[in-house]
Amino acid sequence: MTEPTKKEILREVFDRAADGYGHIRYFPIFGQWLVDTAQIPTGAHVLDVACGRGAVLFPAAEKTGPSGRVVGIDLSEGMAQETNGEIQKRGLKHAEAHAMDAEHLEFADGTFDYVLCGFSFQFFPNLAQALLEFHRVLKPGGRIVVTTWGEEDSRWNWWDKLRSKYGAVVKLGSQSLDTPKEIKPWFSEAGFVDIDIITKDMDMVFADEAEWWNMQWSISGRAGLEKLDAATLENFKAETSARMQAHKEVDGFHDRLQAHCTIAKKL
Ligand SMILES: C[S@@+](CC[C@H](N)C(=O)[O-])C[C@H]1O[C@@H](n2cnc3c(N)ncnc32)[C@H](O)[C@@H]1O
């Protein structure tokens, strides 16, 4: 039997995570920031790549209004289904979500005014190919707007070390895009111009340990947690809980999240 590819593992992990993913509070906050930064006008045609549960898609649909159109695509069928369910619930006729690979877009050249993508570039095994696809499906003068994670809160460095100690790691990312210096060349090599990068820091407060653990089970890191047997997982949780107390304040557990938003244009 052949080993599953990184992409196959990702698809399955995000299918399993799709349900809980919708409860992560910071994705809609950063999604709104991405869309506000994009300055999308009424009537625009928008592609949201790796749409997940619609953190970017829903604010984008609000900006375009019903005279525009927003299409979300995601490798995970589960994510696309959940997002379509929410689109129907909200009665939006100008939004839709499909299962599709970012590296192989099933759209004609020059279809969209905007290509948006929230926190997914690290997962594309062939990011150069994906960026060429985004460039191809944009109209001339169209814009790409992308968020990527910045540097991690150093106060939480123990978490990666503890995960490694317990063997709770599966490496699913393909590249690091933590700094503007690392981000920019990807866009220029795909032919984009007027590349601008802005940075936002957010003090994320997890109300309790349960909310923090739900987040861990709803992102790609879940693949590592799934490797542990029940007894090891219990020990791991106990040690994590002890370490987490250092981040506790009256309102909950604090983690500084940093994101970059890159805006660029197709000539
Ligand atoms: C961290 S989530 C981000 C979701 C959403 N954009 C947001 O901001 O909440 C990453 C998403 O990327 C999707 N993904 C990973 N690789 C992909 C690919 N090759 N093509 C399309 N989607 C992909 C995953 O299924 C997952 O939904």
The ligand as an ORCA input file, in Angstrom:
! r2SCAN-3c Opt
* xyz 0 1
  C      -6.623     27.112      8.603
  S      -7.950     26.707      7.517
  C      -8.421     28.318      6.912
  C      -9.859     28.414      6.506
  C     -10.409     29.806      6.217
  N      -9.760     30.389      5.069
  C     -10.301     30.722      7.421
  O      -9.642     31.759      7.333
  O     -10.887     30.369      8.455
  C      -7.121     25.966      6.168
  C      -8.031     25.439      5.084
  O      -7.242     25.135      3.937
  C      -7.828     24.052      3.274
  N      -6.848     23.507      2.303
  C      -5.675     22.909      2.575
  N      -5.042     22.573      1.425
  C      -5.839     22.984      0.407
  C      -5.747     22.933     -1.010
  N      -4.696     22.353     -1.628
  N      -6.757     23.455     -1.741
  C      -7.836     24.028     -1.139
  N      -7.980     24.091      0.199
  C      -6.993     23.597      0.968
  C      -8.210     23.136      4.423
  O      -9.130     22.134      4.056
  C      -8.757     24.141      5.438
  O     -10.147     24.322      5.307
*
